[in-house]
Each structure stands twice: as C-alpha cells, then as structure tokens.
Amino acid sequence: MKIVLAYSGGLDTSVALHWLKRRHDAEIIAFCADIGQLESLETVRERALRTGASKVYMEPLTDRYLRDFALPALQAHARYENKYLLAAPLSRPLIAQRMVEIAHAEGADAVAHGATGKGNDQVRFFTGVTALDPGLRVLAPVIDWELTAREAEIAYAREHGIEVSVSKENPYSIDTNIWGTSIECGELDDIDRPPPGHAWQLTTDPKAAPDLAELVTVGFEAGIPVSLDGDKLELADLVARLTAIAARHGVGRVDIVESRIVGFKTRGIYEAPAATVLMAAHEELEAIVLDRETLHHKQGLAQRYAELAYYGYWFSDLRRALDGFVSTLQPQVTGEVTVELYKGTCSIVSRRSPNSRYSDSLATYEAGDTFDHGAGAGFAYVWSLPLRGSSR
C-alpha cells in the first residue's frame, strides 16, 4: 500500500507517519507545503525521513496560496464569525489539491492527514479530497488509533524515538503560514483565563509595543495589494514586510470562542498582522469606490464566503459563484489607503482613489455646496410613502 500523508512535522503527523507505516505495512510519502510557516522546513524533511517516509515532497507554494486562496478571501472580506481571518482553513484546500495530484502521480492508494475527529481539518481534508477525486481513500489515523489523548501521543513518540517539539510543558497545537498563525490547546482551553503571553508566536504584546505610532500606506491595483509606502512589491514580499511592521505594533491578535464545523464551541487565538491591515485597507477603498447597494450586498455575502472557507467547501459551486461576483468589482478597487498602527490598533488615516465616488461639493455643509436641497425634500416625501399608515 502507498499513502500520501499531509505532513507538518508536528506531534500528530509525526506519530501518524510512524503509525500508518506499521499498521498498513505501507510506503508513506510525506507532503509538506511550504506556505511561509515559521518552522525550519529542512528540519521537517529530515524528521519525516527519520520517522520512516520513503519520499518527501516539500514544495514552495506560498505564491500559489496567496494568489489562489488568501487573495480571493481578502477581496471577499471573509472573517469567520466576524473575527477570524482564516489563515489555516485557506491552506487546507491547497494541501488537499496537491495531495490528490501527488497521489495520482505516485499511484498511491490513499491520502492521509493528522487531524482529529473533533477537529475542523478532518472535515476540510475529506471534503476537499472528495470534491477533487471521490474515488480516492482518505485515512485519518488520529481518529482510528488507540492513542486517545495528546499525552498518549507524546508517550508514543518517546517510546519510538520520534522527535517532536510538543511536551507537557509546551502543549499548544500551532499552525503557521504567511497569512497568519493559529494556536490552540493547553491553557487556552480555559476560556476564563487570558492567553498566556508565551502562547503568542508573531506579535508583540500591545502594552510593550512602541510608544510612537507608525503610518503605513498600502497601494492597490484592481483589488490586489501592490505597494507598501510607495515601494512596488510582489504579493509575498509585501505580506512578509507588512507582517513584520504590524506585528511589531501588536496588530492582528484575535482571541475567539468559535463555532466548530462539528457543532461545539472551541477557543483559539490567532495572529494575522498583515491580513488585518490589508483587510482594513481594502474595505476602506471599497467603501469609496462602490455604490451603496453593491457595497451593502457584498457586505452581506462576506460572512457566507467565510463560512464556506471555514467549512471546507472551497471547491463548491457557491464559492466559485461568489468569487465571480467579487471579481467583477475589483477593477474599481484601485488607490491608496494609509493606516496608523499603534499598540494593537489599526486605524484608517486617509484614502484616495481615481475611482472614488466621494464628492466634496455634495458632502460639504460649507460654501460651494452643490446639493439641490429642494430635490432632497421631494426625495424624503417619496421615500416615506411605504410607511404611511403603518402605525395603524
């Protein structure tokens, strides 16, 4: 048997590699997507080979991740439950896509992942793989094995000489990529307590952030971030540079008790410094270039888009249809937005666009006002007609 395993080098996938190889007497091909995570990928490759992988696919997919997954979500203003910017969920369809492609190339019988039965990712991976190849078997060793707690996995790893970075002293489940970081488990399961300071991976504690605010100007062309403070940059370089700037000011932290796919509540903390700034800037630019009805309709769809990404329905017809709607609006979203970063906050300072619908002569209450006030009174009369008699 030949199995392609989505491998991160963490506790679950390291134990899963060893367990799958023994349980199925299988050849394990490890696949690790390089999407800008904090871990040393060379260390991950070596760990996979030492644990028993016959081959390791380690591919630079940061540009593909940003272009095909993070950017559409940014343009849709996708925030799950109005907070979470979905760094991890947006990577899962890409990983599923590449696992299927590798399985076909290698003639594999199955793909596998290290997600738990109560987790979101087991649904996302299964759904993504099934959408692309419903005949391909999806294995979930963490659901199937006898190791019923993280302590048991740690003990298994020690017993079999599997190197992992998780311990009873460092119990967090951490997932990172260029768009953001997810931290779960350990002390975070107690929702009455604030996150421990050491749990955060990217951002400065806002209380310890610089006492001087910093202004950053983001330039967009057709909805795509293309410049930072006037410097033209490729998207990956822009996100990396903005992450460092915003993280220094403690921007992009989220502490959320969220509704999981499988139905119960869970607590996680997330860091997305660049995504937070880019989302605020893109939203502000759309606010001045889109007409009211289009803007309000799009705002109503943003949560639905976030749900589809979170639920693992990336390859659904509805998500593609929503992308079609969003993409038709992006040519207007050109201009610059300046934000102020200060002790965990990101505030809009200025916005400008050649496509702006803002008219100073209409908005002003000073001399030079071009608004027809008489027409305004007539408009108010007509607007109120549907409500006449509604108090009876």
C-alpha positions in Angstrom: 0.0 0.0 0.0 1.2 3.5 -0.8 -0.1 6.5 1.2 0.4 10.3 0.7 0.5 11.9 4.1 0.0 15.7 4.7 2.9 16.2 7.0 3.8 19.2 9.1 6.4 17.7 11.4 4.2 18.3 14.4 3.1 15.8 17.0 0.0 14.4 15.2 1.5 14.0 11.8 4.9 12.6 13.1 3.1 10.0 15.1 0.7 9.3 12.2 3.6 8.7 9.8 5.1 6.0 12.1 1.7 4.5 13.0 0.4 4.3 9.4 3.6 2.6 8.2 3.3 -0.1 10.9 -0.5 -0.5 10.8 -0.8 -0.8 7.0 2.7 -2.1 6.2 2.7 0.8 3.8 5.0 3.1 2.0 4.5 6.6 3.3 5.1 9.6 1.0 5.2 12.8 3.1 4.0 16.0 1.6 4.8 19.3 3.3 3.5 22.5 1.7 5.9 25.5 2.1 3.4 28.3 2.6 5.6 30.6 4.8 5.4 28.7 8.1 7.7 29.6 10.9 9.3 26.1 11.3 12.5 25.1 9.6 11.4 23.1 6.7 14.7 21.3 6.3 14.2 20.1 9.9 10.7 18.9 8.9 12.1 17.0 5.9 14.8 15.3 8.0 12.2 14.4 10.7 9.9 12.8 8.1 12.7 10.7 6.7 14.0 9.6 10.1 10.4 8.7 11.1 10.1 6.4 8.1 8.9 8.3 5.0 10.2 6.8 1.7 10.0 10.2 0.0 9.3 13.8 0.9 7.6 16.3 -1.3 8.5 19.8 0.0 7.2 22.4 -2.3 7.3 26.2 -2.4 3.6 27.1 -2.6 3.5 30.5 -0.9 2.7 32.4 -4.1 0.0 29.9 -5.1 -1.5 30.1 -1.6 -1.7 33.9 -1.6 -2.9 34.2 -5.2 -5.5 31.5 -5.4 -6.7 31.3 -1.8 -5.8 34.2 0.6 -6.3 37.0 -2.0 -9.9 35.9 -3.0 -10.7 35.7 0.7 -9.2 39.1 1.3 -11.2 40.6 -1.6 -14.4 39.0 -0.3 -13.6 40.3 3.2 -14.0 36.9 4.7 -13.9 36.8 8.5 -15.4 33.8 10.2 -17.8 34.9 12.9 -16.6 38.4 12.2 -13.2 37.9 13.7 -11.1 35.0 12.2 -9.2 35.7 9.0 -8.9 32.0 8.1 -5.2 31.6 7.6 -5.3 27.8 8.3 -8.6 27.0 6.6 -7.5 28.7 3.4 -4.4 26.5 3.3 -6.4 23.2 3.5 -7.9 23.2 0.0 -4.4 23.8 -1.4 -3.0 20.9 0.6 -5.8 18.7 -0.4 -5.4 19.7 -4.1 -1.7 18.9 -4.0 -2.2 15.6 -2.1 -4.6 14.4 -4.8 -2.1 15.5 -7.6 0.8 13.7 -5.8 -1.4 10.6 -5.2 -2.1 10.4 -9.0 1.5 10.9 -9.9 2.8 8.3 -7.4 0.0 5.8 -8.0 -1.0 6.0 -4.3 -3.9 4.0 -2.9 -4.8 6.7 -0.3 -4.1 10.0 1.2 -3.9 10.8 4.9 -3.9 13.7 7.4 -3.2 14.2 11.1 -6.5 15.9 12.0 -8.6 14.7 15.0 -12.2 13.5 14.8 -13.4 16.6 16.7 -11.3 19.0 14.7 -12.2 21.1 11.7 -9.4 19.9 9.5 -10.6 16.3 9.2 -13.8 17.6 7.6 -11.8 20.1 5.4 -9.4 17.5 4.1 -12.0 14.8 3.5 -14.3 17.3 1.7 -11.5 18.8 -0.4 -10.1 15.4 -1.5 -13.6 14.1 -2.2 -14.5 17.1 -4.3 -11.4 16.5 -6.5 -11.3 12.7 -6.6 -14.3 10.9 -4.8 -12.7 7.5 -5.5 -9.5 8.3 -3.5 -9.4 6.8 0.0 -8.9 9.3 2.8 -7.3 7.9 6.0 -7.5 9.7 9.4 -5.1 7.8 11.7 -5.7 10.2 14.7 -9.3 9.1 14.6 -8.6 5.4 14.1 -5.7 4.8 16.5 -5.7 3.8 20.2 -4.0 7.0 21.3 -6.9 8.8 22.9 -5.2 11.9 24.3 -2.2 14.1 23.4 -0.4 12.7 26.4 -0.6 9.3 24.9 0.7 10.6 21.6 3.7 12.2 23.4 4.4 8.9 25.2 4.1 7.0 21.8 6.6 9.4 20.3 9.1 9.0 23.1 8.7 5.2 23.1 9.5 5.0 19.3 12.2 7.7 19.3 10.1 10.2 17.3 11.3 13.7 17.7 8.6 16.2 18.4 8.5 19.7 19.9 5.4 19.3 21.9 5.6 18.4 25.6 3.5 18.7 28.7 5.3 22.0 29.3 4.6 23.2 25.7 1.1 21.7 24.9 0.0 24.1 22.2 -1.2 23.0 18.8 0.3 25.6 16.4 -0.3 26.1 12.7 1.5 28.8 10.8 1.7 30.2 7.3 2.5 33.6 5.7 -1.1 34.8 6.2 -1.3 34.0 9.9 -0.9 31.7 12.9 -3.3 29.5 14.8 -2.7 28.5 18.4 -4.9 26.0 20.3 -5.0 23.6 23.3 -3.2 23.7 26.6 -4.1 26.6 28.9 -6.2 28.1 26.1 -8.9 25.6 26.8 -9.8 27.5 29.9 -11.9 30.4 28.5 -12.0 32.2 31.9 -8.3 33.0 31.6 -6.5 35.3 29.2 -4.0 33.7 26.8 -0.5 33.3 28.4 2.0 35.7 26.9 4.2 32.9 25.7 1.5 31.4 23.6 1.6 34.2 21.0 4.0 33.4 18.2 4.3 36.5 16.0 3.1 39.7 17.6 4.5 42.0 20.3 2.3 42.4 23.4 0.4 45.7 22.6 1.4 47.0 26.0 5.0 46.6 25.1 4.7 47.9 21.6 6.4 51.1 20.5 5.1 54.3 22.1 5.2 56.1 18.8 2.5 55.3 16.2 3.6 54.3 12.7 1.9 55.2 9.4 1.8 52.7 6.6 0.4 53.3 3.1 -0.9 50.3 1.1 -1.4 50.7 -2.7 -3.9 48.6 -4.6 -4.4 47.9 -8.3 -7.7 46.2 -9.3 -8.1 44.9 -5.7 -4.6 43.5 -5.4 -2.1 44.9 -2.9 0.9 46.0 -5.0 2.8 48.6 -2.9 3.9 49.5 0.6 4.8 53.1 1.3 5.3 53.6 -2.4 7.6 50.6 -3.0 6.2 48.2 -5.6 6.4 44.7 -4.3 5.3 41.2 -5.2 2.5 40.0 -3.1 4.5 37.5 -0.9 7.2 40.2 -0.3 4.5 42.8 0.6 2.8 40.4 3.0 6.1 39.4 4.7 7.2 43.0 5.1 3.8 44.2 6.4 3.7 41.3 8.8 6.9 42.4 10.4 5.8 46.0 10.7 2.3 45.3 12.1 3.5 42.5 14.4 6.0 44.9 16.0 3.0 47.1 16.9 1.0 44.2 18.3 -1.6 44.4 15.5 -3.6 41.3 14.4 -4.3 39.4 17.6 -7.7 37.6 17.9 -9.0 35.6 20.9 -12.2 33.9 19.9 -14.6 31.2 21.2 -15.7 30.0 17.8 -18.4 27.5 16.5 -16.6 24.5 15.0 -17.8 22.6 12.0 -18.8 19.6 14.1 -21.0 21.8 16.3 -19.4 22.6 19.6 -17.5 25.7 20.7 -13.8 25.9 21.0 -11.3 28.6 21.9 -8.4 29.6 19.8 -6.0 32.5 19.4 -4.9 33.8 16.1 -2.4 36.3 14.7 -2.7 37.8 11.3 -0.8 41.1 11.3 -0.6 41.7 7.5 -4.0 40.3 6.8 -5.6 42.6 9.4 -4.0 45.7 7.8 -4.8 44.6 4.3 -8.4 43.8 5.1 -9.0 47.2 6.8 -7.4 49.0 3.8 -9.2 47.0 1.1 -12.6 47.5 2.9 -11.9 51.3 3.2 -11.1 51.5 -0.5 -14.2 49.6 -1.5 -16.2 52.0 0.7 -15.3 54.9 -1.5 -15.5 53.2 -4.9 -18.6 51.0 -4.7 -22.1 52.3 -4.9 -24.3 51.8 -1.8 -26.4 48.9 -3.0 -23.4 46.9 -4.3 -21.4 47.6 -1.2 -24.2 46.5 1.2 -24.9 43.4 -0.8 -21.2 42.5 -0.8 -21.0 43.0 3.0 -23.9 40.6 3.4 -22.1 37.9 1.4 -18.8 38.2 3.3 -19.9 36.0 6.2 -21.2 33.4 3.8 -17.9 33.3 2.0 -16.1 33.0 5.3 -18.3 30.1 6.3 -17.6 28.2 3.0 -13.9 28.6 3.5 -14.1 27.5 7.2 -16.4 24.6 6.4 -14.1 23.1 3.8 -16.4 24.0 0.9 -13.8 25.8 -1.1 -14.4 23.7 -4.2 -18.1 24.3 -4.1 -20.1 25.9 -6.9 -21.3 28.6 -4.4 -17.8 29.7 -3.5 -16.9 29.9 -7.2 -20.1 31.9 -7.9 -19.3 34.3 -5.0 -15.8 34.7 -6.4 -17.3 35.6 -9.8 -19.4 38.4 -8.1 -16.4 39.7 -6.1 -14.0 39.6 -9.1 -16.3 41.8 -11.2 -15.9 44.6 -8.7 -12.2 44.5 -8.2 -11.2 46.6 -11.3 -12.6 49.6 -9.4 -10.6 48.9 -6.3 -7.5 50.9 -7.2 -5.9 53.5 -4.9 -4.0 54.0 -1.7 -5.0 53.8 2.0 -2.9 55.0 4.9 -3.3 53.3 8.2 -1.9 54.1 11.7 -0.5 51.2 13.7 -0.4 51.8 17.5 -0.4 49.4 20.4 -2.5 46.7 18.8 -4.8 49.0 16.8 -5.0 49.6 13.1 -6.8 52.9 12.3 -7.6 54.4 8.9 -5.9 57.8 8.4 -6.6 58.6 4.7 -7.9 57.1 1.5 -7.7 58.1 -2.2 -8.7 56.5 -5.5 -9.2 57.7 -9.1 -12.5 55.8 -9.0 -13.8 57.4 -5.8 -17.5 58.2 -5.7 -17.0 60.7 -2.9 -17.8 64.3 -3.9 -16.7 67.1 -1.5 -19.1 69.5 -3.2 -22.1 67.2 -2.4 -20.9 66.2 1.1 -20.0 69.6 2.4 -22.1 71.9 4.5 -20.0 74.9 3.7 -20.0 77.3 0.8 -19.8 75.6 -2.5 -22.4 73.0 -1.7 -23.9 71.7 -5.0 -26.6 69.6 -3.5 -30.2 70.5 -4.5 -31.9 70.8 -1.2 -35.3 71.2 -2.7 -34.9 67.9 -4.5 -33.9 66.4 -1.2 -37.2 67.4 0.4 -39.1 65.7 -2.5 -37.0 62.6 -2.2 -37.8 62.4 1.5 -41.5 62.6 0.7 -41.4 59.8 -1.8 -39.1 57.7 0.4 -41.6 57.8 3.2 -44.6 56.7 1.2 -44.3 53.0 2.0 -44.6 53.8 5.7 -47.7 56.0 5.5 -50.4 54.4 7.6 -48.0 51.7 9.0 -48.7 52.9 12.6 -52.3 51.9 12.5 
